[in-house]
Amino acid sequence: MITSNLKRTYDPTFVVTPPYKESLPDLQNGPASLIEGSDVPIQQVGISNFKLPLRYPSRDGKELLLETSVDGYVSLDAGKKGINMSRIMRSFYKFQDELFHQDVLEYVLRMYRDDLKSHDAYINLHINYPVLTQSLRSDLAGYQYYSVTHEGSMDEKGVMRRFMHFEFVYSSACPCSYELAEHARETREVAAIPHSQRSVAYITVELNEAMWVEDMVDLCREAVKTETQVMVKREDEQAFAELNGAYQKFVEDAARLFYEQLNAHPAVKDFVVRCVHMESLHSHDAVSRICKGVRGGLR
């Protein structure tokens, strides 16, 4: 209940003076006696999904202004009530005019550790990265968008790890279905259509050097050959059908094809790939998961 002598108006002319600012309560930096629950460290605390436009370089030398969703976290020691959440965002905004490449993550992480007096720091930048893609046989082109997350972490010794999370959408024509359809046509002269399905590879790579998004796109296209198309005329649809016939694949095949390309790339230190074939035959999906096999690495 509001006491009758309190003002119920907002004063837009009120000026915050330094003494007034110092008088404001600050519970998050209060004594350990304010801690609720067990007085233990927290591995990650911060804010998720704050957005701003950032400039990114492309492999061909152009700049892209992309909406970026940022997650920023730091560690919290035992004995501390909390962190200044708004500082995660305010600190990041110091870099809003940077041309944002993967090396900038290191500067941001060091700043987070210093500004929030933490041992560890973590950051994720999520973007939808556009690549202009030619149609297969016609003269059309359209933008293919790739879900990309740049992740960085830094431990108390200042050791940094960099990751890229990447989603690649492709078509997978079932080899078994193809053979059965051919059998029906040859033995009984029955029309049969092999089934194929939209499929997604969820790829996480740990990097030992910077890697262009376009390089990851090229790697995935080389691996499975049958990326879904943006702009399609009849001649393109026919070409895509031929591609699916030439590069049929089970989900196990897809995993090994991605493995072959990732394992050979010099920028990739470690990786894990999860392939999902969203079946058009079954009511369930077919899934395979494969990793490089580094001891203690990604799984």
Phi, psi and omega in degrees: 000132181278130178296142189297333184271005177274142177288139178249035181234152174262128183256101181291347182269355182296132181250128179277116177268160177305317177298321179295318180299320179294335182280347183293139179294146182223080184291326186294335177256022181282181182291162181299339180296343180275352184293132174265140179077200184289136178276079183231162177292155173243129186291320180218130173214139182171214181229153185234143169066040167270141193242147174197158177277134177233152178266132179236140174278145173257166183297332182271010175093000179273166175249139179242129174264112189235138171298130185235128175262123188247133168247127178232131183221153170225167175276156179232124181286156169299148180090353177249134182291314183188190178239167174277098185301319184295337180292332175303314180285315183298322179294319182294326182296344175296339182256010188295338180262002179289151166279108198272105173245176188296332181291336179295335179304323181297318179295319180296316182295319177297320179296317178300315180298319182286313185294325183253007175051054182241160178279317185241153177217148183221147177209142173233135173241115181254132179222161166251109192264121183272137174229122178290124189236129179283147173290167188288319184226338179273184182262024183268161175210148179209165183272122170267129181255134182244131176283116185230136172233124172266124182240139174223146175221149178222130182268183186294342177269001180084010179280127184253144172235138181239138180227153168234130173254133190216139177244132181233125183256130183216173177255141179233114176269129186284121179299322180295316179297322178298313181296320179293321178295319178295322179297315180297320181292317186284322186268331184231002182054043179254131176290129179217141182246121176297149181266146172223166185212154172292136186226154182227134171255122176259111190245132170238126177238140167266131188256142170257357173201165182298146181224129177293145173300321180299328177294321177294321177300311180300319180299314182292320178297322179292327183292308189246348171070341192243049176300142176297154190258156178263299182254127187222122166254180185301320180292331177286321178296320177296318179298321180292322176298320178294320177300315179297326176291324182283330185235061176291151183200134165282167179296330177293322177297315182302315181300317182288328177293317175296318178305313184302316182286316181294321183295337183265353185276129185293336182278347187265117179273320182206161180199159169218139182231133174242114179261132179234118175258109184278090194306137170265349177268311185265164173275001180236170179262154172260134187226140170224152181224132184218145179227166181294324179100018177294135180299125181072012185266204183292139177229000000 
